[in-house]
Amino acid sequence: MSDIVILPVPVFSTLCNAAFALRREVFVWEQNVPEEEEHDQYDLTAIHFVAIADGEVVATLRLIEMDEHCKIGRVATRLHYRGRGIGKKLIAAAMDHARARGRDRFYLTAQSDKLGFYQALGFVAFGPEIIDGGMPHRAMRDYDKAGAILVD
């Protein structure tokens, strides 16, 4: 595998469209998320990130800047590239990007079978399990209720 290049990309750019195609591949085709739930209004305002390897987009996520925190979502890695640390690098790059913009609190909802991945990145699950896209999820954050950062 070649080096990984991680970039923020504008919505509907060629690279972002490749990210949307990857999301469809992972969420709709592989995980059976209803297609109408895959895209939402946040796609228009989110900061989209892609990881490029071997000349193609192999992973993506979006970062939504909200008042209370930045929400990381739609994290997807092409099947052949999983288990190589790309998702971890992608999340770190998105968080670094947000921190450079003065943001330091992060939130996400993780598929329940992926909690360990996010816990290894310093996220802590809270609240009840919810169903999203037909799959169980848990809310996770990297700060406590008082706003103290749990990870650096």
N, C-alpha and C positions, 0 to 999 in steps of 0.2 A: 504494500500500500504506500502511496506517495504521501508527502506531507499534507497535513490538514490545514486549510485556509478557512478562517471564520470571518464573516463579514456581516455587518448590518446592511440590509438592502431595502430600497424603496418599494412600497406596495405596488403591485402590478408591473414591476420591472421584469425583465426576462428571468433573472435569478429568483425573484419572489414567485413568479408563476411556476418555476420548477419546484419551489418549496411547496406551493399549493398542490401540485401534482403528487409530490411525495406524501403529503398529508393524506390525500385521497387514497393513495396506495396503502398506507399503513392503517389509517383509521377506518375508512369505508370498506375497502376490499379485504384487508386482513382481519380487522377487529369487528367488522359489521356494524360500525356506527352509522346511523341513518345519515345519508348524504346531506339532507336539509339541516342537520344539526352540526355539520362539520365546519361550515363557515357562519360567521355572525357579524354584527356591526363592528365589533372590535378589530376585525381584520383591516378596516379602512384607516384606523388611527394607531394601531400597534406598530412597534418597531420590530421588524422581522429580521431574523438572523438565519444564515445558512452556513453549513460546513461543507466545504468542497474537497473532494479527494478523487484522484484518478479522473479529473476533468468533469466531474458531475456533482450535483447537489446530493449529498448522502445523509444529511441530517438538517433539521430545522427546528426553530421554536419562535414564539412571539413573546414580546414583552409589552405589557399594557401599563402605562403610567397612570396610577389612580391617586387620589388624594392621600389615602392612608399608607399605601405601599405600592410597589410594582408587582404586577401579577405575571408570573411565568406560565406559559401555556402552550398547548399544541406541540409538545416536544415529541419529535418523531425521528427515528433513525431507520434507514433502509436495512432490511433484514440481514443482508450479507455483511454489513458493517457494524452490527451490534457486538457488544462485548469488547470493544477496542478502546474504550475511554473517550469516544467522540462526544457522546452526550454530556459527560462531565465537563469537557473542555468548552463545549457550546454554552452550557449554563454559566460556567465561570466567566466566559467572555461577555455574556449578556449582563451579568451582575456587575462586572467591571465597568461596562459601558454606562450602566445606570449610576453607579457610584461616581463616575466622572461628571455626571450631571447633578450630583448632590443628593442622590437617592440611596438609602441604605437599608430599607426594609422590604422584604420579599415574601410573597405569598404564592401558593399554587394549590391545585387540587390534583392529587396523584391517584392513578389507578391503584386500587388496594394491593394488587400483587407486585407493585413497583415501589412500595414504601421504603424498602431497604436501600434502594438506589438513592433516593432523596435524603434519607436519614444519614447516609454516608457523606452527603454534602452539607450536613449540619441542619437540615430541616427537621422540625418536630411536628408530628401529627396532633390534631386537636379536633374536638367535636365528633358528632356521629358520622357513620358511614352514609354517603349519599349515592344515588344512582345518577350517572351522567353518561349520555351516549349508550345507555343500556348496560353499563358496567359499574360495579361499585368503586367509589372513590373516597378519599379522605382529604380534608383540608390540611395544609401544612404551612408552616411559616418559619422564618429564621429569627424571630424576635418574640419576646414574651408579651403578655397583655399590657404591661407598663411601658412597652416600647423599647426595652433593652435589647440590644443585638445579641443573638445567641451564637452567631458565627461571625468570623471575620472575613 
